[in-house]
Amino acid sequence: MAEERACLENIRRWRQAVVWAPVFWFPLVLYGFASGRLRLALGLGFAGLVFAGLGMSIVWLGRCPGCRARFGTRSGGFRRIWDDATCEACGLSLFELRRKKDRRAR
């Protein structure tokens, strides 16, 4: 159970990094455009897009720790793991694993 939870936690962290990354690089892109540093702005914008694509592809190519199915092979598998942290194939859920751990701790 601990390995399954750790794998799903890592996927959740990648999602958070991709979602929150523009908070850091987008203001720098705007600053680059506003100050006339076009190369800086384009470089930072491109780097931000590459990071977002890398993070999404890591989740897309990932495998469920429960059933070992790829998240990207099913039609809604990527959306489900990205939004809900749940495997569409076997139903393994990060939030259920967290609840089980919390119940055992009490």
Biopython code that builds the backbone (N, CA, C, O; Angstrom):
import numpy as np
from Bio.PDB.StructureBuilder import StructureBuilder

atoms = [
    (1, "MET", "N", (0.804, -1.196, 0.000)),
    (1, "MET", "CA", (0.000, 0.000, 0.000)),
    (1, "MET", "C", (0.852, 1.267, 0.000)),
    (1, "MET", "O", (0.497, 2.265, -0.628)),
    (2, "ALA", "N", (1.963, 1.216, 0.701)),
    (2, "ALA", "CA", (2.804, 2.409, 0.781)),
    (2, "ALA", "C", (3.416, 2.737, -0.575)),
    (2, "ALA", "O", (3.541, 3.908, -0.932)),
    (3, "GLU", "N", (3.800, 1.710, -1.335)),
    (3, "GLU", "CA", (4.382, 1.949, -2.659)),
    (3, "GLU", "C", (3.336, 2.505, -3.619)),
    (3, "GLU", "O", (3.627, 3.398, -4.416)),
    (4, "GLU", "N", (2.121, 1.974, -3.538)),
    (4, "GLU", "CA", (1.049, 2.464, -4.410)),
    (4, "GLU", "C", (0.747, 3.922, -4.107)),
    (4, "GLU", "O", (0.584, 4.741, -5.011)),
    (5, "ARG", "N", (0.676, 4.230, -2.819)),
    (5, "ARG", "CA", (0.379, 5.609, -2.434)),
    (5, "ARG", "C", (1.501, 6.545, -2.851)),
    (5, "ARG", "O", (1.240, 7.655, -3.316)),
    (6, "ALA", "N", (2.745, 6.114, -2.693)),
    (6, "ALA", "CA", (3.889, 6.947, -3.073)),
    (6, "ALA", "C", (3.879, 7.232, -4.568)),
    (6, "ALA", "O", (4.172, 8.351, -4.987)),
    (7, "CYS", "N", (3.549, 6.238, -5.367)),
    (7, "CYS", "CA", (3.491, 6.432, -6.823)),
    (7, "CYS", "C", (2.407, 7.445, -7.192)),
    (7, "CYS", "O", (2.639, 8.348, -7.997)),
    (8, "LEU", "N", (1.221, 7.289, -6.599)),
    (8, "LEU", "CA", (0.133, 8.227, -6.900)),
    (8, "LEU", "C", (0.427, 9.622, -6.349)),
    (8, "LEU", "O", (0.025, 10.620, -6.949)),
    (9, "GLU", "N", (1.121, 9.701, -5.216)),
    (9, "GLU", "CA", (1.515, 11.009, -4.675)),
    (9, "GLU", "C", (2.478, 11.713, -5.629)),
    (9, "GLU", "O", (2.373, 12.924, -5.827)),
    (10, "ASN", "N", (3.412, 10.971, -6.222)),
    (10, "ASN", "CA", (4.344, 11.569, -7.184)),
    (10, "ASN", "C", (3.611, 12.089, -8.410)),
    (10, "ASN", "O", (3.934, 13.162, -8.919)),
    (11, "ILE", "N", (2.632, 11.341, -8.884)),
    (11, "ILE", "CA", (1.838, 11.804, -10.022)),
    (11, "ILE", "C", (1.096, 13.077, -9.657)),
    (11, "ILE", "O", (1.017, 14.006, -10.462)),
    (12, "ARG", "N", (0.552, 13.127, -8.453)),
    (12, "ARG", "CA", (-0.161, 14.325, -7.997)),
    (12, "ARG", "C", (0.795, 15.516, -7.910)),
    (12, "ARG", "O", (0.413, 16.639, -8.238)),
    (13, "ARG", "N", (2.031, 15.282, -7.472)),
    (13, "ARG", "CA", (3.017, 16.373, -7.384)),
    (13, "ARG", "C", (3.386, 16.905, -8.764)),
    (13, "ARG", "O", (3.535, 18.113, -8.944)),
    (14, "TRP", "N", (3.533, 16.006, -9.742)),
    (14, "TRP", "CA", (3.813, 16.459, -11.108)),
    (14, "TRP", "C", (2.670, 17.323, -11.617)),
    (14, "TRP", "O", (2.900, 18.348, -12.259)),
    (15, "ARG", "N", (1.436, 16.912, -11.331)),
    (15, "ARG", "CA", (0.286, 17.705, -11.770)),
    (15, "ARG", "C", (0.338, 19.095, -11.134)),
    (15, "ARG", "O", (0.149, 20.097, -11.825)),
    (16, "GLN", "N", (0.591, 19.165, -9.836)),
    (16, "GLN", "CA", (0.655, 20.456, -9.163)),
    (16, "GLN", "C", (1.780, 21.319, -9.717)),
    (16, "GLN", "O", (1.614, 22.529, -9.868)),
    (17, "ALA", "N", (2.906, 20.721, -10.018)),
    (17, "ALA", "CA", (4.025, 21.486, -10.580)),
    (17, "ALA", "C", (3.666, 22.061, -11.942)),
    (17, "ALA", "O", (3.987, 23.212, -12.236)),
    (18, "VAL", "N", (3.003, 21.264, -12.776)),
    (18, "VAL", "CA", (2.626, 21.740, -14.109)),
    (18, "VAL", "C", (1.566, 22.828, -14.014)),
    (18, "VAL", "O", (1.621, 23.815, -14.747)),
    (19, "VAL", "N", (0.608, 22.656, -13.121)),
    (19, "VAL", "CA", (-0.476, 23.634, -13.002)),
    (19, "VAL", "C", (0.035, 24.955, -12.430)),
    (19, "VAL", "O", (-0.395, 26.021, -12.871)),
    (20, "TRP", "N", (0.941, 24.903, -11.459)),
    (20, "TRP", "CA", (1.401, 26.117, -10.800)),
    (20, "TRP", "C", (2.642, 26.743, -11.427)),
    (20, "TRP", "O", (3.011, 27.855, -11.052)),
    (21, "ALA", "N", (3.285, 26.079, -12.351)),
    (21, "ALA", "CA", (4.498, 26.624, -12.973)),
    (21, "ALA", "C", (4.277, 27.976, -13.653)),
    (21, "ALA", "O", (5.145, 28.842, -13.546)),
    (22, "PRO", "N", (3.157, 28.198, -14.349)),
    (22, "PRO", "CA", (2.972, 29.511, -14.984)),
    (22, "PRO", "C", (2.947, 30.682, -14.003)),
    (22, "PRO", "O", (3.213, 31.818, -14.395)),
    (23, "VAL", "N", (2.633, 30.422, -12.740)),
    (23, "VAL", "CA", (2.654, 31.486, -11.741)),
    (23, "VAL", "C", (4.062, 32.063, -11.625)),
    (23, "VAL", "O", (4.218, 33.247, -11.323)),
    (24, "PHE", "N", (5.074, 31.255, -11.855)),
    (24, "PHE", "CA", (6.459, 31.707, -11.738)),
    (24, "PHE", "C", (7.024, 32.232, -13.053)),
    (24, "PHE", "O", (7.673, 33.277, -13.068)),
    (25, "TRP", "N", (6.786, 31.517, -14.166)),
    (25, "TRP", "CA", (7.455, 31.930, -15.401)),
    (25, "TRP", "C", (6.653, 32.925, -16.222)),
    (25, "TRP", "O", (7.255, 33.693, -16.973)),
    (26, "PHE", "N", (5.340, 32.955, -16.123)),
    (26, "PHE", "CA", (4.563, 33.870, -16.954)),
    (26, "PHE", "C", (4.824, 35.345, -16.625)),
    (26, "PHE", "O", (4.945, 36.147, -17.550)),
    (27, "PRO", "N", (4.916, 35.739, -15.343)),
    (27, "PRO", "CA", (5.276, 37.140, -15.072)),
    (27, "PRO", "C", (6.641, 37.533, -15.642)),
    (27, "PRO", "O", (6.836, 38.674, -16.060)),
    (28, "LEU", "N", (7.583, 36.587, -15.657)),
    (28, "LEU", "CA", (8.893, 36.884, -16.242)),
    (28, "LEU", "C", (8.796, 37.057, -17.754)),
    (28, "LEU", "O", (9.511, 37.873, -18.336)),
    (29, "VAL", "N", (7.914, 36.293, -18.389)),
    (29, "VAL", "CA", (7.684, 36.462, -19.829)),
    (29, "VAL", "C", (7.096, 37.844, -20.095)),
    (29, "VAL", "O", (7.525, 38.536, -21.019)),
    (30, "LEU", "N", (6.122, 38.244, -19.295)),
    (30, "LEU", "CA", (5.529, 39.578, -19.463)),
    (30, "LEU", "C", (6.563, 40.677, -19.228)),
    (30, "LEU", "O", (6.587, 41.675, -19.949)),
    (31, "TYR", "N", (7.416, 40.495, -18.222)),
    (31, "TYR", "CA", (8.475, 41.467, -17.979)),
    (31, "TYR", "C", (9.415, 41.548, -19.181)),
    (31, "TYR", "O", (9.820, 42.639, -19.584)),
    (32, "GLY", "N", (9.755, 40.412, -19.741)),
    (32, "GLY", "CA", (10.640, 40.396, -20.907)),
    (32, "GLY", "C", (10.046, 41.149, -22.082)),
    (32, "GLY", "O", (10.741, 41.912, -22.754)),
    (33, "PHE", "N", (8.761, 40.936, -22.329)),
    (33, "PHE", "CA", (8.107, 41.664, -23.422)),
    (33, "PHE", "C", (8.001, 43.157, -23.115)),
    (33, "PHE", "O", (8.210, 43.992, -23.996)),
    (34, "ALA", "N", (7.677, 43.492, -21.865)),
    (34, "ALA", "CA", (7.507, 44.900, -21.493)),
    (34, "ALA", "C", (8.827, 45.666, -21.532)),
    (34, "ALA", "O", (8.842, 46.856, -21.848)),
    (35, "SER", "N", (9.920, 45.004, -21.217)),
    (35, "SER", "CA", (11.206, 45.697, -21.185)),
    (35, "SER", "C", (11.949, 45.613, -22.518)),
    (35, "SER", "O", (13.066, 46.116, -22.635)),
    (36, "GLY", "N", (11.350, 44.996, -23.502)),
    (36, "GLY", "CA", (11.970, 44.923, -24.814)),
    (36, "GLY", "C", (12.978, 43.798, -24.971)),
    (36, "GLY", "O", (13.721, 43.768, -25.952)),
    (37, "ARG", "N", (13.014, 42.892, -24.043)),
    (37, "ARG", "CA", (13.939, 41.745, -24.127)),
    (37, "ARG", "C", (13.199, 40.559, -24.739)),
    (37, "ARG", "O", (12.770, 39.639, -24.043)),
    (38, "LEU", "N", (13.068, 40.608, -26.029)),
    (38, "LEU", "CA", (12.286, 39.608, -26.748)),
    (38, "LEU", "C", (12.887, 38.212, -26.615)),
    (38, "LEU", "O", (12.153, 37.238, -26.447)),
    (39, "ARG", "N", (14.190, 38.106, -26.686)),
    (39, "ARG", "CA", (14.837, 36.782, -26.585)),
    (39, "ARG", "C", (14.608, 36.158, -25.208)),
    (39, "ARG", "O", (14.363, 34.957, -25.096)),
    (40, "LEU", "N", (14.690, 36.979, -24.169)),
    (40, "LEU", "CA", (14.435, 36.489, -22.817)),
    (40, "LEU", "C", (12.990, 36.009, -22.686)),
    (40, "LEU", "O", (12.732, 34.930, -22.153)),
    (41, "ALA", "N", (12.067, 36.808, -23.170)),
    (41, "ALA", "CA", (10.650, 36.454, -23.067)),
    (41, "ALA", "C", (10.336, 35.176, -23.833)),
    (41, "ALA", "O", (9.641, 34.298, -23.321)),
    (42, "LEU", "N", (10.839, 35.070, -25.045)),
    (42, "LEU", "CA", (10.579, 33.873, -25.838)),
    (42, "LEU", "C", (11.255, 32.645, -25.233)),
    (42, "LEU", "O", (10.685, 31.555, -25.241)),
    (43, "GLY", "N", (12.448, 32.817, -24.719)),
    (43, "GLY", "CA", (13.152, 31.697, -24.081)),
    (43, "GLY", "C", (12.427, 31.185, -22.849)),
    (43, "GLY", "O", (12.274, 29.977, -22.666)),
    (44, "LEU", "N", (11.982, 32.108, -22.005)),
    (44, "LEU", "CA", (11.247, 31.697, -20.810)),
    (44, "LEU", "C", (9.901, 31.076, -21.160)),
    (44, "LEU", "O", (9.486, 30.094, -20.544)),
    (45, "GLY", "N", (9.228, 31.644, -22.140)),
    (45, "GLY", "CA", (7.953, 31.074, -22.574)),
    (45, "GLY", "C", (8.118, 29.671, -23.122)),
    (45, "GLY", "O", (7.333, 28.775, -22.813)),
    (46, "PHE", "N", (9.145, 29.487, -23.936)),
    (46, "PHE", "CA", (9.404, 28.161, -24.494)),
    (46, "PHE", "C", (9.782, 27.169, -23.392)),
    (46, "PHE", "O", (9.334, 26.023, -23.405)),
    (47, "ALA", "N", (10.602, 27.609, -22.444)),
    (47, "ALA", "CA", (10.988, 26.728, -21.336)),
    (47, "ALA", "C", (9.775, 26.332, -20.497)),
    (47, "ALA", "O", (9.674, 25.187, -20.057)),
    (48, "GLY", "N", (8.866, 27.259, -20.275)),
    (48, "GLY", "CA", (7.652, 26.938, -19.529)),
    (48, "GLY", "C", (6.778, 25.932, -20.250)),
    (48, "GLY", "O", (6.216, 25.029, -19.630)),
    (49, "LEU", "N", (6.664, 26.087, -21.565)),
    (49, "LEU", "CA", (5.871, 25.130, -22.341)),
    (49, "LEU", "C", (6.524, 23.748, -22.365)),
    (49, "LEU", "O", (5.832, 22.732, -22.302)),
    (50, "VAL", "N", (7.838, 23.710, -22.455)),
    (50, "VAL", "CA", (8.546, 22.423, -22.433)),
    (50, "VAL", "C", (8.349, 21.740, -21.082)),
    (50, "VAL", "O", (8.120, 20.532, -21.029)),
    (51, "PHE", "N", (8.434, 22.497, -19.996)),
    (51, "PHE", "CA", (8.227, 21.922, -18.669)),
    (51, "PHE", "C", (6.814, 21.370, -18.526)),
    (51, "PHE", "O", (6.624, 20.278, -17.991)),
    (52, "ALA", "N", (5.826, 22.120, -19.001)),
    (52, "ALA", "CA", (4.442, 21.642, -18.923)),
    (52, "ALA", "C", (4.260, 20.369, -19.746)),
    (52, "ALA", "O", (3.616, 19.421, -19.297)),
    (53, "GLY", "N", (4.819, 20.352, -20.931)),
    (53, "GLY", "CA", (4.724, 19.151, -21.766)),
    (53, "GLY", "C", (5.437, 17.963, -21.151)),
    (53, "GLY", "O", (4.950, 16.835, -21.228)),
    (54, "LEU", "N", (6.586, 18.207, -20.540)),
    (54, "LEU", "CA", (7.334, 17.137, -19.887)),
    (54, "LEU", "C", (6.543, 16.549, -18.719)),
    (54, "LEU", "O", (6.451, 15.331, -18.573)),
    (55, "GLY", "N", (5.981, 17.415, -17.901)),
    (55, "GLY", "CA", (5.203, 16.938, -16.757)),
    (55, "GLY", "C", (3.979, 16.145, -17.172)),
    (55, "GLY", "O", (3.666, 15.111, -16.582)),
    (56, "MET", "N", (3.289, 16.635, -18.192)),
    (56, "MET", "CA", (2.106, 15.913, -18.661)),
    (56, "MET", "C", (2.488, 14.587, -19.301)),
    (56, "MET", "O", (1.767, 13.600, -19.151)),
    (57, "SER", "N", (3.604, 14.548, -20.009)),
    (57, "SER", "CA", (4.002, 13.285, -20.641)),
    (57, "SER", "C", (4.473, 12.270, -19.607)),
    (57, "SER", "O", (4.299, 11.069, -19.814)),
    (58, "ILE", "N", (5.055, 12.709, -18.513)),
    (58, "ILE", "CA", (5.438, 11.784, -17.443)),
    (58, "ILE", "C", (4.199, 11.110, -16.873)),
    (58, "ILE", "O", (4.203, 9.902, -16.632)),
    (59, "VAL", "N", (3.146, 11.876, -16.656)),
    (59, "VAL", "CA", (1.897, 11.288, -16.161)),
    (59, "VAL", "C", (1.266, 10.417, -17.240)),
    (59, "VAL", "O", (0.775, 9.330, -16.935)),
    (60, "TRP", "N", (1.266, 10.861, -18.486)),
    (60, "TRP", "CA", (0.674, 10.114, -19.600)),
    (60, "TRP", "C", (1.326, 8.739, -19.752)),
    (60, "TRP", "O", (0.638, 7.745, -19.987)),
    (61, "LEU", "N", (2.659, 8.685, -19.617)),
    (61, "LEU", "CA", (3.387, 7.432, -19.793)),
    (61, "LEU", "C", (3.468, 6.597, -18.515)),
    (61, "LEU", "O", (3.978, 5.477, -18.536)),
    (62, "GLY", "N", (2.968, 7.136, -17.409)),
    (62, "GLY", "CA", (3.031, 6.413, -16.141)),
    (62, "GLY", "C", (2.119, 5.201, -16.110)),
    (62, "GLY", "O", (1.194, 5.069, -16.911)),
    (63, "ARG", "N", (2.405, 4.323, -15.167)),
    (63, "ARG", "CA", (1.612, 3.103, -14.993)),
    (63, "ARG", "C", (0.955, 3.109, -13.617)),
    (63, "ARG", "O", (1.500, 3.637, -12.648)),
    (64, "CYS", "N", (-0.218, 2.515, -13.560)),
    (64, "CYS", "CA", (-0.924, 2.373, -12.291)),
    (64, "CYS", "C", (-0.147, 1.394, -11.411)),
    (64, "CYS", "O", (0.243, 0.327, -11.887)),
    (65, "PRO", "N", (0.087, 1.727, -10.145)),
    (65, "PRO", "CA", (0.811, 0.793, -9.281)),
    (65, "PRO", "C", (-0.013, -0.438, -8.911)),
    (65, "PRO", "O", (0.541, -1.438, -8.456)),
    (66, "GLY", "N", (-1.324, -0.373, -9.101)),
    (66, "GLY", "CA", (-2.175, -1.506, -8.764)),
    (66, "GLY", "C", (-2.300, -2.516, -9.882)),
    (66, "GLY", "O", (-2.048, -3.702, -9.672)),
    (67, "CYS", "N", (-2.685, -2.068, -11.072)),
    (67, "CYS", "CA", (-2.934, -2.989, -12.191)),
    (67, "CYS", "C", (-1.864, -2.907, -13.275)),
    (67, "CYS", "O", (-1.906, -3.682, -14.230)),
    (68, "ARG", "N", (-0.916, -1.998, -13.153)),
    (68, "ARG", "CA", (0.193, -1.813, -14.108)),
    (68, "ARG", "C", (-0.264, -1.367, -15.495)),
    (68, "ARG", "O", (0.500, -1.498, -16.452)),
    (69, "ALA", "N", (-1.470, -0.852, -15.634)),
    (69, "ALA", "CA", (-1.951, -0.340, -16.922)),
    (69, "ALA", "C", (-1.444, 1.086, -17.113)),
    (69, "ALA", "O", (-1.344, 1.847, -16.151)),
    (70, "ARG", "N", (-1.128, 1.442, -18.346)),
    (70, "ARG", "CA", (-0.695, 2.815, -18.646)),
    (70, "ARG", "C", (-1.898, 3.749, -18.575)),
    (70, "ARG", "O", (-3.004, 3.395, -18.984)),
    (71, "PHE", "N", (-1.660, 4.938, -18.051)),
    (71, "PHE", "CA", (-2.745, 5.902, -17.928)),
    (71, "PHE", "C", (-3.157, 6.461, -19.281)),
    (71, "PHE", "O", (-4.311, 6.852, -19.456)),
    (72, "GLY", "N", (-2.254, 6.507, -20.229)),
    (72, "GLY", "CA", (-2.544, 7.091, -21.532)),
    (72, "GLY", "C", (-3.208, 6.156, -22.518)),
    (72, "GLY", "O", (-3.619, 6.604, -23.588)),
    (73, "THR", "N", (-3.332, 4.868, -22.206)),
    (73, "THR", "CA", (-3.880, 3.924, -23.182)),
    (73, "THR", "C", (-5.398, 3.953, -23.244)),
    (73, "THR", "O", (-5.967, 3.700, -24.306)),
    (74, "ARG", "N", (-6.057, 4.246, -22.163)),
    (74, "ARG", "CA", (-7.526, 4.308, -22.167)),
    (74, "ARG", "C", (-7.971, 5.706, -22.572)),
    (74, "ARG", "O", (-7.242, 6.684, -22.407)),
    (75, "SER", "N", (-9.172, 5.774, -23.100)),
    (75, "SER", "CA", (-9.652, 7.062, -23.622)),
    (75, "SER", "C", (-9.770, 8.117, -22.525)),
    (75, "SER", "O", (-9.402, 9.269, -22.753)),
    (76, "GLY", "N", (-10.261, 7.766, -21.364)),
    (76, "GLY", "CA", (-10.390, 8.730, -20.279)),
    (76, "GLY", "C", (-9.394, 8.518, -19.160)),
    (76, "GLY", "O", (-9.508, 9.137, -18.102)),
    (77, "GLY", "N", (-8.416, 7.649, -19.379)),
    (77, "GLY", "CA", (-7.465, 7.309, -18.326)),
    (77, "GLY", "C", (-6.600, 8.473, -17.890)),
    (77, "GLY", "O", (-6.392, 8.676, -16.694)),
    (78, "PHE", "N", (-6.090, 9.245, -18.851)),
    (78, "PHE", "CA", (-5.241, 10.383, -18.506)),
    (78, "PHE", "C", (-6.051, 11.454, -17.790)),
    (78, "PHE", "O", (-5.589, 12.013, -16.795)),
    (79, "ARG", "N", (-7.249, 11.748, -18.280)),
    (79, "ARG", "CA", (-8.076, 12.770, -17.638)),
    (79, "ARG", "C", (-8.410, 12.370, -16.202)),
    (79, "ARG", "O", (-8.408, 13.208, -15.300)),
    (80, "ARG", "N", (-8.692, 11.103, -16.001)),
    (80, "ARG", "CA", (-9.080, 10.644, -14.674)),
    (80, "ARG", "C", (-7.910, 10.705, -13.695)),
    (80, "ARG", "O", (-8.084, 11.141, -12.557)),
    (81, "ILE", "N", (-6.730, 10.276, -14.117)),
    (81, "ILE", "CA", (-5.580, 10.336, -13.208)),
    (81, "ILE", "C", (-5.149, 11.786, -13.003)),
    (81, "ILE", "O", (-4.697, 12.145, -11.916)),
    (82, "TRP", "N", (-5.284, 12.620, -14.027)),
    (82, "TRP", "CA", (-4.875, 14.023, -13.929)),
    (82, "TRP", "C", (-5.810, 14.802, -13.016)),
    (82, "TRP", "O", (-5.351, 15.584, -12.184)),
    (83, "ASP", "N", (-7.117, 14.597, -13.161)),
    (83, "ASP", "CA", (-8.091, 15.371, -12.387)),
    (83, "ASP", "C", (-8.405, 14.760, -11.026)),
    (83, "ASP", "O", (-8.495, 15.477, -10.029)),
    (84, "ASP", "N", (-8.573, 13.437, -10.976)),
    (84, "ASP", "CA", (-9.074, 12.793, -9.765)),
    (84, "ASP", "C", (-8.046, 11.954, -9.023)),
    (84, "ASP", "O", (-8.327, 11.489, -7.918)),
    (85, "ALA", "N", (-6.864, 11.744, -9.592)),
    (85, "ALA", "CA", (-5.835, 10.865, -9.011)),
    (85, "ALA", "C", (-6.392, 9.464, -8.776)),
    (85, "ALA", "O", (-6.167, 8.852, -7.732)),
    (86, "THR", "N", (-7.129, 8.971, -9.784)),
    (86, "THR", "CA", (-7.749, 7.649, -9.722)),
    (86, "THR", "C", (-7.453, 6.903, -11.012)),
    (86, "THR", "O", (-7.484, 7.491, -12.093)),
    (87, "CYS", "N", (-7.168, 5.612, -10.906)),
    (87, "CYS", "CA", (-6.946, 4.784, -12.091)),
    (87, "CYS", "C", (-8.295, 4.368, -12.661)),
    (87, "CYS", "O", (-9.151, 3.860, -11.938)),
    (88, "GLU", "N", (-8.480, 4.583, -13.946)),
    (88, "GLU", "CA", (-9.737, 4.211, -14.575)),
    (88, "GLU", "C", (-9.867, 2.701, -14.737)),
    (88, "GLU", "O", (-10.981, 2.177, -14.733)),
    (89, "ALA", "N", (-8.757, 1.999, -14.877)),
    (89, "ALA", "CA", (-8.798, 0.551, -15.121)),
    (89, "ALA", "C", (-9.184, -0.233, -13.862)),
    (89, "ALA", "O", (-10.066, -1.090, -13.912)),
    (90, "CYS", "N", (-8.529, 0.058, -12.737)),
    (90, "CYS", "CA", (-8.785, -0.743, -11.528)),
    (90, "CYS", "C", (-9.486, 0.033, -10.419)),
    (90, "CYS", "O", (-9.949, -0.571, -9.452)),
    (91, "GLY", "N", (-9.576, 1.355, -10.534)),
    (91, "GLY", "CA", (-10.260, 2.153, -9.528)),
    (91, "GLY", "C", (-9.405, 2.549, -8.336)),
    (91, "GLY", "O", (-9.924, 3.106, -7.369)),
    (92, "LEU", "N", (-8.118, 2.277, -8.384)),
    (92, "LEU", "CA", (-7.224, 2.657, -7.291)),
    (92, "LEU", "C", (-7.203, 4.177, -7.175)),
    (92, "LEU", "O", (-6.984, 4.880, -8.161)),
    (93, "SER", "N", (-7.432, 4.678, -5.968)),
    (93, "SER", "CA", (-7.555, 6.116, -5.765)),
    (93, "SER", "C", (-6.586, 6.591, -4.687)),
    (93, "SER", "O", (-6.446, 5.966, -3.636)),
    (94, "LEU", "N", (-5.930, 7.696, -4.966)),
    (94, "LEU", "CA", (-5.021, 8.293, -3.996)),
    (94, "LEU", "C", (-5.779, 8.716, -2.747)),
    (94, "LEU", "O", (-5.279, 8.548, -1.635)),
    (95, "PHE", "N", (-6.968, 9.258, -2.914)),
    (95, "PHE", "CA", (-7.722, 9.766, -1.771)),
    (95, "PHE", "C", (-8.211, 8.627, -0.873)),
    (95, "PHE", "O", (-8.269, 8.787, 0.347)),
    (96, "GLU", "N", (-8.564, 7.474, -1.465)),
    (96, "GLU", "CA", (-8.929, 6.315, -0.649)),
    (96, "GLU", "C", (-7.723, 5.783, 0.114)),
    (96, "GLU", "O", (-7.845, 5.397, 1.276)),
    (97, "LEU", "N", (-6.563, 5.761, -0.532)),
    (97, "LEU", "CA", (-5.354, 5.316, 0.163)),
    (97, "LEU", "C", (-5.000, 6.265, 1.305)),
    (97, "LEU", "O", (-4.534, 5.820, 2.353)),
    (98, "ARG", "N", (-5.213, 7.555, 1.118)),
    (98, "ARG", "CA", (-4.960, 8.518, 2.195)),
    (98, "ARG", "C", (-5.920, 8.289, 3.356)),
    (98, "ARG", "O", (-5.512, 8.337, 4.516)),
    (99, "ARG", "N", (-7.210, 8.036, 3.047)),
    (99, "ARG", "CA", (-8.195, 7.788, 4.101)),
    (99, "ARG", "C", (-7.858, 6.522, 4.887)),
    (99, "ARG", "O", (-7.985, 6.500, 6.111)),
    (100, "LYS", "N", (-7.431, 5.471, 4.193)),
    (100, "LYS", "CA", (-7.073, 4.229, 4.881)),
    (100, "LYS", "C", (-5.917, 4.459, 5.836)),
    (100, "LYS", "O", (-5.907, 3.919, 6.942)),
    (101, "LYS", "N", (-4.945, 5.256, 5.419)),
    (101, "LYS", "CA", (-3.803, 5.531, 6.291)),
    (101, "LYS", "C", (-4.246, 6.347, 7.502)),
    (101, "LYS", "O", (-3.794, 6.097, 8.619)),
    (102, "ASP", "N", (-5.134, 7.328, 7.281)),
    (102, "ASP", "CA", (-5.613, 8.151, 8.388)),
    (102, "ASP", "C", (-6.417, 7.327, 9.385)),
    (102, "ASP", "O", (-6.325, 7.555, 10.592)),
    (103, "ARG", "N", (-7.203, 6.375, 8.897)),
    (103, "ARG", "CA", (-7.999, 5.530, 9.796)),
    (103, "ARG", "C", (-7.103, 4.631, 10.642)),
    (103, "ARG", "O", (-7.373, 4.412, 11.823)),
    (104, "ARG", "N", (-6.033, 4.110, 10.034)),
    (104, "ARG", "CA", (-5.119, 3.252, 10.788)),
    (104, "ARG", "C", (-4.349, 4.051, 11.830)),
    (104, "ARG", "O", (-3.970, 3.507, 12.867)),
    (105, "ALA", "N", (-4.115, 5.320, 11.571)),
    (105, "ALA", "CA", (-3.349, 6.148, 12.503)),
    (105, "ALA", "C", (-4.152, 6.485, 13.752)),
    (105, "ALA", "O", (-3.571, 6.783, 14.796)),
    (106, "ARG", "N", (-5.460, 6.441, 13.663)),
    (106, "ARG", "CA", (-6.302, 6.820, 14.816)),
    (106, "ARG", "C", (-6.367, 5.758, 15.840)),
    (106, "ARG", "O", (-7.032, 5.926, 16.862)),
]
sb = StructureBuilder()
sb.init_structure("model")
sb.init_model(0)
sb.init_chain("A")
sb.init_seg("    ")
for serial, (resi, resn, name, xyz) in enumerate(atoms, 1):
    if name == "N":
        sb.init_residue(resn, " ", resi, " ")
    sb.init_atom(name, np.array(xyz, "f"), 0.0, 1.0, " ", f" {name:<3s}", serial, name[0])
structure = sb.get_structure()
